[in-house]
Amino acid sequence: MKYYSTNNPSHQVSLSEAVIKGLAPDNGLYMPERIPVLSPELINRMSEMSFREIGYEVISALFSEDLSDHQIQELVDHTLAFDASIVKVEEYVYSLELFHGPTLAFKDFGARFCSKLMSMLDEEKAQKIYVLVATSGDTGSAVANGFLGVDGVEVIILFPRGKVSPLQEKQFTTLGKNITALEVEGVFDDCQTLVKQAFLDEELNQKLLLTSANSINIARWIPQCLYYFYAYSRLPKNGKKVVFSVPSGNFGNIGAGILAARMGLPIDHFVAATNLNKVVPEYLKGAEFLAQPSIQTLSNSMDVGNPSNFPRLKALFGDDESFFREKVKGYFYTDEETVRAIQQVKEQGYILDPHGAVGYLGLKDFMAENPGYVGVFLETAHPGKFKDVVEEALGETLVLPDRLAAFLKGEKKVIPMEKDFERFKAFLKNLG
């Protein structure tokens, strides 16, 4: 299968080039030239399948032209080495827990898939790969742990100084080996801009093989569709329509859900729930899409003022804005509303992280306006990753899982970096 650039559909490349390069030379995002549709019979049978069996079917439909059956099985087994749990929170409201992986965040799925696929596609090449990653929180930890110790790969993570939770920082600044953390004086959008500028710089690309493991890379983005299929197969629907509410920052996660729907999964609606970085919710209400400087909030992984994956969302709807706005509803929430949601849901015996709280609020507002749905909100990270915020909201101490507490013992090692591309470029040139 070929993959085209969202900026120029006539620019098409192989799977290998799309994954290894990450970003198209015209600054577009790669998309599959066609989206396979699974039969209703297969989707109905998924209720009897394991997570991995579902994964084999979906990934085969997407990648069988480029990968062998053995490679697909190896890829899925590596990616789905842990569960995603559907938990009932209240009547017709379910949490999809995506934090049972190594770094306790949903990005573990995509990061493991990306690292494994990249090593498969590059195993015959001798050139070292440099993975550039901008993070507002969980991407850095998931990618760092997914690529840790992988031969022939160096990972450079850019994160905004003082705008990532302490525990998130520890998960990618203490690893060493082939992981380097750059602490940028700026916001997430500055980090993302530096990475994109590097990909488009001819001199750098002649010297180094650069790629991305952000959700702009199809190898990070596409596998996230798997847990939508799995969640749907386990969801008690009782004859009701289905809505998924996705806490959204860079909009890769909700895009993967829409991809699943395009593949035939009968999800009736999506909710894009954000914090005060509300560019997309405003667009969905009829405004022009207009990037804004990011605003710092308690749900820091969603502090994105210029979501990279927005062009993918438009492409998934055939650039039909009215259809896009019909199928996706947008809501945004303040920190105060986020804290109240954490407090209220705790009374029902469930603890939310700040991002899951935003997803929960979006789901509740949609269901209040649209009766007759069963809803799922994505709980994208373990609440312990935002220990200070959750403990302050609840007035009680959280007990951290052992593998999360273990990160706190490491020594933070970072390199300061200004939001100046020439300095960043000089740093990268010295690596080669």
N, C-alpha and C positions, 0 to 999 in steps of 0.2 A: 504494500500500500504506500501511496505517496502522501506527503504532508505539505500543506500549503500555508503561506503566510497570510495572516489576517489583513495585512496592508497591501498584498498583491497576490490574489489567488492564482495567477499564472506562474508565480515562483513556487516550484514544488521540489521536494527533496525526499531522500530515502529515510526510513526509520532511524538508521544509524546516524545520518547527518543531523536530523532533527533533535535527537537525544544528545549527541556529543556537542553540538553547537549551542543548543538551548534556545537561543534567540535568532530570528531570521536577520539577515544583513540589512534589511530595510526597517528594522526595529519592530517588526510584526511578531505575533505569536504563532507557533505552528498549530495546525488543526488537521485531523485526518480528512482525506479527500472525500470520504463517504463514511457514514455512520451505520454499522450493521444493526439490523432490527431482529431481536430474539422473538421466537414464537410465543404466543400466549400460553400454549401448552407447556413449554419449557419453563416459563416464569411461574406457572402454577405448581410445577413439580419441585420448584426450589424449596418449598416448605418441608420437603422430605430429604433435602440435601444438607450436607455439612457446609460450613463456611468455605472450606477449601474446594469442595466440589462445585459450588457456585462460582468460585473464582476461576476454576479451570474453564468453565463454559463461557464466562464473560470475556476473559483474556484471550481465549482461543478465537472468539468472534472478532476481536479487535486486532490480534497480532499473528494469526496463523499463517499469513502470507510471508511473514518475515522470520518467524521463530519456529523451531521444531516442537513437537509435542513434549519431548523431554525437557527442552528449555522452558517451555511454558509451565510445566509441572514444577520444575525447580524454582522458577521465579515466584509462582504463587505460594509454594510451600514456605519459601523464605519470607515472603511478605506477610502471610496470614499465620504467623507463628503464635499469635495470641488472639483473644476473643474480642468481639464487640457485643455489648450486652444491651438488650432492650429491658428497661425497668419502668414499671407503672408508677407514676408519681401521683396522679389523681385520675378521676374518671375521664377516659378518652384522651388522656395526656400521658405520653411516654417519653422517657429520656433514652437516647441512644448514646451509651457510654463508650467513648472512643479513646479512653485513657488507660488501657490495660497493657500497653506496650512498654518498651524499655525506658522511655523518657516521660511516660504518662501523659501523652498528648496525641491527638488524632494524626499529626504529621508523621508519626512513626510508620504508618502504613505506606505513605508515599515515599518517604525517605529510604525505607528498606527496598522497595521496588526499584527506585531510581538507582541506588548504588549497585544492586545486583544486575540490573539490565545494562547499566553503563559498563560494568566490568565484562559482561558477556560480549557486548558489541565492540569493545576495545581490546579484547584479549590478544588479537593478532597484531596490534600496533605497539611500537616500542616507545612512542612519545609519551611523556608524563602529562597527565590531565590536571589542570588547575580549576577547581570548582569554586566559583564566587557566589556567596550567599549573603543577601541582605535580610536581616531579621528584626522583627519587633518583639520577639519572644521565643515562641515554641519552634519555629522553623530552624533556628540556629542549633538548638539542642538535639532535635530529631535528626537533622542532616549530619551534625558532628558525630553523633553516636552511630548513625547508619554507615558512615564512611570511615570510621575510626579503624586505622590499621590496614586499610585496603591498599594493596601494592599499586604503585604507579599513580596515585591520586593525592594531591595536596588540596586541602580545603581552607579557604580564607573566608571568615565570617565577619561581616560588618554589622555592628549594632550601635544604636544611639546611646550615648553616655547618659546614665541616670534615668533611662526611660524603659528599662527592662527589670522585671522583678529580680531580687537578689538570688532566689533559687534558680530561676531560669538562666541567669548569668553563669552560675556555678556549673550548670550542666554542659556548657560549651567552652568556658574559659579555663577549665582545670584539667583538660584531657591531655594536652601536649601531643606528642607523636606527630601525626600529619595534619593536625588541626591548629590553625592560627586565628586568633581573635583580634579584630581591629575595633577599638572603641572610638566611634566617630562623634565629634563635637557637632551635634545637630539632631535631627529627627529621623524617623524611619525613611521618609521619602528622600532625604538626602543620601542615605545609604543605598537605596534602590537606584537613585540617579547615577551614583558613582559606578555601580555594577553595570548598568545599561550602557554608560559611556565607554566602559572598558570593552564591552562586547563589540562596539561599533568602531573602535580605534584600530586602524589598519596596521600601524606599527606594532602594537601589542599583539595582535593576532598573527602577525608574521613570526613573532618571537616565541609566543606561548600558545598552547592549545587550551583555550578558555571555554568553560561551560558553566551552566547554572544548575543548582538543585532547588531553586525557588519554584513555586507553582507555575512560573512562566515556562518551565521545562515540562514537556508532555509526559515525561517519565515520572515526574512528581505529581502531575495533575490527574492523569487518566485513572490510575489505580484507586483513587479515592471514590470512584463510582461503585466499587465493590461492596462497601458497607451499606450503601443505599439498597442494593439488591437483597443483601442479607437481612437488613432491618425490615424491609417490606415482607420478606418471606416469614418472619417471626411475629409480625404485628397482628394482634387480634383486631380485625377490621369490622366485624359485625355488620356488614352491609353498608358501611359508611364510606364516604370519599376520604382520601388521604392527603394530608398536607405535611410538609417537612419545613421546619423553621431552622434556619442556619445562621448562627452568629457569624458575621462577615466583616472582613477587613480588606484583604487583597482579592477576594471573591473567587478564589480557585475552588474552594470546597463546595459552594453552592453551584458553581459551574459544573463540577463533577456530578452533582445530583441531577442537574438538567441534562447532562450527557446520558445518564442512566434512563431518564424519561424518554429521551430521543431514541434510545435503544429498545424501547417498548415497555419499560417499567411503568405501570399505571398510577403515577403520582399526579394528583389533580392540580395541586398548587404548591408553590414555594413561597416562603417568607424570607426576605433578606432583612435580618435584624442587625442594626449597628448601634454603636454609641454615638457621641456627638459628631463623629466623622461621617456625615450623613449625605455625602455626594450622591450615592446611588438611590437611597430612599427618596431624595428630592427629585431625582430624574424620574423615578417610577411614578411620582405624582404629577408629572408633566413638565418639569423644569428641564432646561438644557443641561447636559452633562458638563460640569465645569469643575476641574480639579481645584482643590483648596489646600492650603497649608494644614498639615495634620495637627490635631488637638490632643493633648495628653489626657488620658482618662484612667480609671481603675481597671478597665478591660484593655490593657495595653497592647495585646497582640492584634487588636483591631484598630489601632491608631494609624490609619492609612488615609491620606487625603487624595491620593491619585491611584486608585486600584488598578493594578496591572492587568488583571484578567477581565476587565470590562469588555474589551474587544471580543474576547471569546464568548461571553454571554450574548453579545449582539449576533455573532456568527451562528451560534446555536439556534437562534430564532430567525435565521435567514435575514438579518438586518431589518426585520419587521418590528418597528417600535411599538405599535399598538398590540401585537401579539405578545411581545415581551412584557409590556405593562399589564396585560390581561392575566398572564400566568404567574407573575412574580409580584408580590406585594411588599412594600418597604415600610419599615418602622424604625425609629431611632429613640434612644433612651439616655437619660442623664445618669451620672454617678449615683445621685440620690435614689433614683428609681431602681437602679441596679442593686444597691444595698438593701432596699426594702424588699425586693424580690428574694434575695438570699435569706432574709429574716423570715419572710412569710412561708417560703417553701420548707424551711427547717422545721416549722411547726407541724408539717406533714411528715416529718421524719426523713427528709432528703436534703443533702447539702450540695448546693450549687457552687461552681466557681463563677467569677464575674462574667465570663463569656457565655457560659451556659445560662446564667441569669438573664442576659440580654435575649438569648434565643427563646427562653421560656416566656418572657414578656411579649415578644413578637408573636409567638404561637397563641397565647391567651387573647391578645387583641384581635388577631385574625379570626379565631374561633368565636369570639363574642360578636363579630360583625357578620360571620358566615356560619350559621348553624348547620349541623349535619355532617361534621368532619370528625375523624379521629386524627390526632396530631402527634408528631414526633419532633422534639427539639434536640439538637445535637449538643451533648455535653463534651466539649472538645478537649478539656484538660482536667486533671485531678485537682480538686480544690486546694490541696496542699501546695500546689505550685504557686498559689497566690495566698500564702499562709497569713501574711500580715493583714490583707484586705478582709479575708473571710473571718479571721479571728476577731478583728475589730467590729465587724458587722454583727457577729453572733455573741460576742462577749465571752467566748470560751476558747480553750486551747485545742487545736487540731493535732491528732496523732498522725505523723507522717509515715507512709509506707517505707519499709527498710531501704528499698532501692532509691527512693527519693532522698531520704535522710543521708544516705552515703555520699551524695554529691556535695553536701555542705562541708565535708571534711577536707575537700581539695583546696589547693592554693590557686587563687585567681591570677592568671598571667595574660596580660593584654598589651597591645601596642597602640598608643594614642594616635589618632588620625584626624586631621582637619577635613572639612567637607570641600576639599580642593582637589579637582581631578588630576592636575599635574603632579601633585604630591603622591596621590594614590597610584598613578601610572609609574612614577619613579620607583615606588615600593615594589610593584609587580615586576618591573623590568629587572630589578636586582635579584628576583627569585630565579630567573632563568640564567 
